[in-house]
């Protein structure tokens, strides 16, 4: 598991499981919130397949947070306006880097990763079932 995957996977973890792990970390360690959950907008870059150039297709709303646990900083940026999810994700990021409950964090995120891969596989099967093959005559 790479640290870079935490932000993405934590957003699809069951909220109850994420909150339980957050509470476990919160009761045993001091969480210092350096930047409270803040809503921001980001420009979404898109690559033009014809010219190869890039342009901005629009904006997306995100919520970001920075925390510190045991002198290790954690960061999160989650889609939409979700302060609780952003805080929990930042705490997981800091705890993962500080090797606090690392195995539990990995197990929780691996469950989410497997679930995400299954959903992608099912979507691909649905799309592939509609594929049309044209033969030249």
C-alpha positions in Angstrom: 0.0 0.0 0.0 1.3 3.4 -1.0 0.6 6.5 1.0 -0.6 8.3 -2.2 -3.6 5.9 -2.3 -5.0 6.9 1.1 -6.9 9.9 -0.1 -8.6 8.0 -2.9 -9.4 4.9 -1.0 -10.6 6.5 2.2 -13.4 8.2 0.3 -15.0 4.8 -0.5 -14.5 3.2 2.9 -17.7 2.6 5.0 -18.1 5.7 7.1 -18.7 3.7 10.3 -15.4 1.8 9.9 -13.5 5.0 9.1 -15.0 6.7 12.2 -14.1 3.7 14.4 -10.5 3.8 13.3 -10.4 7.6 13.7 -11.7 7.3 17.3 -9.1 4.7 18.1 -6.3 6.9 17.0 -7.9 10.0 18.7 -8.1 8.3 22.1 -4.5 7.1 22.1 -2.7 10.0 20.4 -2.9 13.7 20.3 -4.2 15.0 17.0 -3.1 18.6 16.2 -5.2 20.2 13.5 -2.8 22.5 11.6 -5.4 23.5 8.9 -9.0 23.0 9.7 -11.1 21.4 6.9 -11.4 24.0 4.2 -13.5 24.1 1.1 -11.6 25.0 -2.1 -12.1 24.8 -5.8 -9.6 23.3 -8.2 -9.3 23.7 -11.9 -9.5 20.3 -13.7 -6.9 19.9 -16.4 -7.8 17.9 -19.5 -5.5 16.8 -22.3 -6.7 17.5 -25.8 -6.3 14.2 -27.7 -6.0 15.9 -31.1 -3.6 18.8 -30.4 -1.9 17.2 -27.4 -2.3 20.4 -25.5 -4.0 20.9 -22.2 -6.9 23.1 -21.1 -9.1 23.5 -18.0 -12.5 21.9 -18.4 -14.0 23.4 -15.3 -13.7 23.5 -11.5 -14.3 20.8 -8.8 -15.2 21.4 -5.2 -12.8 19.8 -2.6 -12.3 19.9 1.1 -8.7 19.7 2.4 -7.2 19.3 5.9 -3.7 19.2 7.4 -3.1 17.5 10.8 -0.1 16.4 12.8 0.3 13.3 15.0 3.5 12.5 16.8 5.3 15.2 14.8 4.2 13.6 11.5 2.0 15.6 9.2 -1.0 14.2 7.4 -2.9 15.7 4.5 -6.2 15.1 2.7 -8.2 16.4 -0.2 -11.6 14.9 -0.7 -14.3 15.5 -3.3 -17.2 17.8 -2.4 -17.9 19.5 0.9 -17.2 16.9 3.5 -15.3 18.2 6.5 -15.6 15.0 8.6 -14.3 12.8 5.8 -11.4 15.2 5.1 -10.4 15.2 8.8 -10.6 11.5 9.2 -8.6 11.0 6.0 -5.9 13.4 7.1 -5.6 11.6 10.4 -5.3 8.2 8.6 -2.6 9.7 6.4 -0.5 11.0 9.4 -1.0 7.8 11.3 0.0 5.6 8.3 3.2 7.6 7.9 3.9 7.5 11.6 3.3 3.7 11.7 0.4 4.1 14.1 -2.1 1.3 13.6 -0.6 0.8 10.2 -1.8 -2.7 9.8 -5.4 -1.8 10.6 -5.3 1.2 8.2 -3.9 -1.0 5.4 -6.5 -3.7 6.0 -9.3 -1.1 5.9 -8.0 0.5 2.7 -7.3 -2.9 1.0 -10.9 -3.8 1.6 -11.9 -0.6 -0.2 -9.4 -1.2 -3.0 -10.8 -4.7 -3.6 -14.4 -3.2 -3.6 -13.4 -0.5 -6.1 -11.7 -3.0 -8.4 -14.8 -5.2 -8.4 -17.0 -2.2 -9.2 -14.7 -1.3 -12.1 -14.7 -4.8 -13.3 -18.5 -5.0 -13.3 -18.7 -1.7 -15.1 -16.2 -2.9 -17.8 -18.2 -6.1 -18.2 -21.4 -4.1 -18.8 -19.7 -1.8 -21.3 -18.0 -4.7 -23.1 -21.3 -6.5 -23.4 -22.6 -3.6 -25.6 -19.6 -3.7 -27.9 -20.5 -4.1 -31.5 -18.1 -5.8 -34.0 -18.3 -4.8 -37.6 -17.0 -7.2 -40.2 -15.9 -5.9 -43.6 -17.7 -7.5 -46.6 
